[in-house]
């Protein structure tokens, strides 16, 4: 059984945030930027954290936590598949929990449980609402090779990456045994999502 003590965490930050209207990583959540909130939570269970950010020309992600490794996309908005490859290649550990920067209710205990499900697989990918969640999932570092081959063919969809590797897909029923309300998987794409997440976290203004 794989332990979170033997795994890293990767956070992908370089998306457009077009529907939100502002960078999701910088949304205030409990008095700190959302990216900071996610990293603080992940550091509870993972000792290596890699941030995959937009190209260096776009500036550094706003986070003031020491000991993080930050790698940059070569071109802006190249897509999450290439960002995932970069994150995996930057690892010191051979396994990583990978997430996006728009998961305000992320629970690192849930992430650690997913790591423990890896066994002989190359990845563990949850499925919520009938959709795969490749950015709340676990990957072995060696998955970068298959992802690079896909990217070279022009593929940019993360779900294509999920189908190109030996992945264990975890359905909702099993997920609810570790996260009954599936809050860890709630992502914010719109201002309405953001308001709802604040409410769920008890942070909504009266």
C-alpha positions as CSV (number, residue, x, y, z in Angstrom):
1,X,0.0,0.0,0.0
2,X,1.3,3.4,-1.0
3,X,1.6,6.0,1.8
4,X,1.2,9.7,1.5
5,X,4.6,9.9,3.3
6,X,6.1,8.5,0.1
7,X,4.2,10.8,-2.3
8,X,4.3,14.4,-3.4
9,X,1.5,16.8,-4.4
10,X,1.3,18.8,-7.6
11,X,-0.9,21.9,-8.1
12,X,-1.7,23.2,-11.6
13,X,-2.1,27.0,-11.7
14,X,-1.8,28.1,-15.3
15,X,-5.5,28.1,-16.5
16,X,-7.4,31.1,-18.0
17,X,-10.0,31.5,-15.3
18,X,-12.2,33.0,-18.0
19,X,-15.6,32.2,-16.5
20,X,-14.4,33.5,-13.1
21,X,-13.3,36.8,-14.5
22,X,-10.2,36.8,-12.2
23,X,-7.4,34.4,-11.4
24,X,-8.9,31.6,-9.3
25,X,-5.6,31.0,-7.5
26,X,-5.9,34.5,-6.0
27,X,-9.5,34.4,-4.8
28,X,-9.7,35.2,-1.1
29,X,-10.7,32.1,1.0
30,X,-10.6,32.5,4.7
31,X,-8.2,35.5,4.6
32,X,-5.7,33.9,2.3
33,X,-5.4,33.3,-1.5
34,X,-7.1,30.1,-2.6
35,X,-3.7,28.7,-3.8
36,X,-2.2,29.3,-0.4
37,X,-5.2,27.6,1.3
38,X,-4.7,24.5,-1.0
39,X,-1.0,24.3,-0.4
40,X,-1.4,24.7,3.4
41,X,-3.9,21.8,3.3
42,X,-1.7,19.6,1.2
43,X,1.4,20.2,3.4
44,X,-0.5,18.4,6.2
45,X,0.1,15.1,4.4
46,X,2.7,15.7,1.6
47,X,6.3,16.8,2.2
48,X,7.0,17.7,-1.5
49,X,4.8,20.2,-3.2
50,X,5.3,21.2,-6.9
51,X,3.5,24.2,-8.4
52,X,3.1,24.2,-12.2
53,X,2.5,27.9,-13.1
54,X,2.1,30.0,-16.2
55,X,5.3,31.0,-18.1
56,X,7.8,33.0,-16.0
57,X,7.1,36.0,-18.2
58,X,3.6,36.1,-16.7
59,X,5.0,36.5,-13.2
60,X,5.3,34.2,-10.2
61,X,2.3,32.8,-8.5
62,X,1.4,34.8,-5.4
63,X,2.3,32.5,-2.5
64,X,4.6,32.9,0.5
65,X,5.2,29.4,1.7
66,X,8.9,28.3,1.7
67,X,10.1,25.0,0.3
68,X,7.8,24.8,-2.8
69,X,9.2,23.8,-6.2
70,X,7.8,26.0,-8.9
71,X,8.0,25.0,-12.6
72,X,6.6,27.0,-15.5
73,X,4.8,26.2,-18.7
74,X,6.8,27.1,-21.8
75,X,3.8,28.8,-23.4
76,X,0.7,30.3,-21.8
77,X,-2.5,28.2,-21.7
78,X,-0.8,25.2,-23.3
79,X,-3.3,23.0,-21.5
80,X,-3.4,20.9,-18.4
81,X,-2.0,17.7,-20.1
82,X,1.3,19.4,-20.8
83,X,1.3,21.0,-17.3
84,X,0.7,17.6,-15.7
85,X,3.7,16.2,-17.6
86,X,5.9,19.0,-16.4
87,X,4.8,18.5,-12.8
88,X,5.5,14.8,-12.9
89,X,8.9,15.3,-14.5
90,X,9.8,17.7,-11.7
91,X,9.1,15.2,-8.9
92,X,11.6,13.7,-6.5
93,X,9.1,11.2,-5.3
94,X,7.7,8.6,-7.8
95,X,4.1,9.2,-7.0
96,X,2.0,12.4,-6.7
97,X,-1.5,13.5,-5.9
98,X,-2.4,16.1,-8.6
99,X,-5.0,18.8,-8.3
100,X,-6.0,22.1,-9.8
101,X,-6.0,25.4,-8.0
102,X,-9.8,25.8,-7.9
103,X,-10.6,23.3,-5.1
104,X,-11.3,25.4,-2.1
105,X,-12.7,22.5,0.0
106,X,-9.8,20.1,-0.8
107,X,-9.1,17.6,1.9
108,X,-5.6,16.2,2.1
109,X,-6.9,13.2,4.0
110,X,-9.0,12.3,1.0
111,X,-6.0,12.8,-1.2
112,X,-3.9,10.5,1.0
113,X,-6.7,7.8,0.8
114,X,-6.5,8.0,-3.0
115,X,-2.8,7.5,-2.8
116,X,-3.3,4.4,-0.7
117,X,-5.5,2.9,-3.5
118,X,-2.7,3.0,-6.1
119,X,-1.4,-0.6,-5.5
120,X,-0.2,-1.9,-8.9
121,X,-1.9,0.8,-11.0
122,X,-0.2,3.8,-12.6
123,X,-2.9,6.2,-11.6
124,X,-6.1,6.5,-9.4
125,X,-8.7,8.7,-11.0
126,X,-12.0,9.5,-9.3
127,X,-15.3,9.7,-11.2
128,X,-17.9,12.1,-9.9
129,X,-21.2,12.9,-11.6
130,X,-20.3,10.5,-14.4
131,X,-17.1,12.5,-15.2
132,X,-13.5,11.6,-14.5
133,X,-11.7,13.9,-12.2
134,X,-8.1,13.9,-13.5
135,X,-7.2,17.0,-11.5
136,X,-8.1,15.4,-8.2
137,X,-6.1,12.2,-8.9
138,X,-3.0,10.2,-8.2
139,X,-0.3,9.5,-10.8
140,X,3.0,7.7,-10.9
141,X,5.9,9.8,-12.3
142,X,6.3,7.4,-15.2
143,X,2.9,8.4,-16.5
144,X,4.8,11.5,-17.9
145,X,6.0,9.3,-20.8
146,X,2.6,8.3,-22.0
147,X,1.4,11.9,-21.5
148,X,4.3,13.2,-23.6
149,X,3.4,10.9,-26.4
150,X,-0.2,12.1,-26.4
151,X,0.9,15.7,-26.3
152,X,3.2,15.2,-29.2
153,X,0.2,14.0,-31.2
154,X,-1.6,17.2,-30.5
155,X,-3.8,15.9,-27.8
156,X,-4.7,18.3,-25.0
157,X,-7.5,16.6,-23.1
158,X,-6.7,15.2,-19.7
159,X,-9.4,12.5,-20.1
160,X,-7.4,11.2,-23.0
161,X,-4.4,10.9,-20.7
162,X,-6.6,9.0,-18.2
163,X,-7.4,6.4,-20.8
164,X,-3.9,6.0,-22.0
165,X,-2.5,4.7,-18.7
166,X,-3.2,1.8,-16.4
167,X,-5.6,3.8,-14.2
168,X,-7.9,2.6,-11.4
169,X,-11.2,4.6,-11.7
170,X,-12.9,5.1,-8.4
171,X,-16.7,5.6,-8.5
172,X,-18.9,7.8,-6.3
173,X,-20.1,5.1,-4.0
174,X,-16.5,4.2,-3.0
175,X,-15.5,7.9,-2.8
176,X,-18.3,8.7,-0.4
177,X,-16.8,6.3,2.1
178,X,-13.8,8.7,2.4
179,X,-15.7,12.0,1.6
180,X,-19.4,11.6,2.2
181,X,-20.4,14.9,0.6
182,X,-17.7,14.9,-2.0
183,X,-16.7,18.3,-0.9
184,X,-13.0,17.8,-1.7
185,X,-14.0,17.6,-5.4
186,X,-16.0,20.8,-5.5
187,X,-14.3,23.2,-7.9
188,X,-15.1,26.8,-8.5
189,X,-15.4,27.9,-12.1
190,X,-17.8,30.9,-11.8
191,X,-18.5,33.6,-9.2
192,X,-21.6,31.6,-8.2
193,X,-19.5,28.6,-7.5
194,X,-17.2,30.7,-5.4
195,X,-20.0,32.1,-3.3
196,X,-21.3,28.6,-2.8
197,X,-17.9,27.3,-1.7
198,X,-17.7,30.2,0.9
199,X,-21.1,29.2,2.2
200,X,-20.1,25.5,2.5
201,X,-16.9,26.5,4.4
202,X,-18.9,28.8,6.7
203,X,-17.1,31.9,5.3
204,X,-19.9,33.6,3.6
205,X,-20.6,37.2,4.8
206,X,-23.9,37.8,6.5
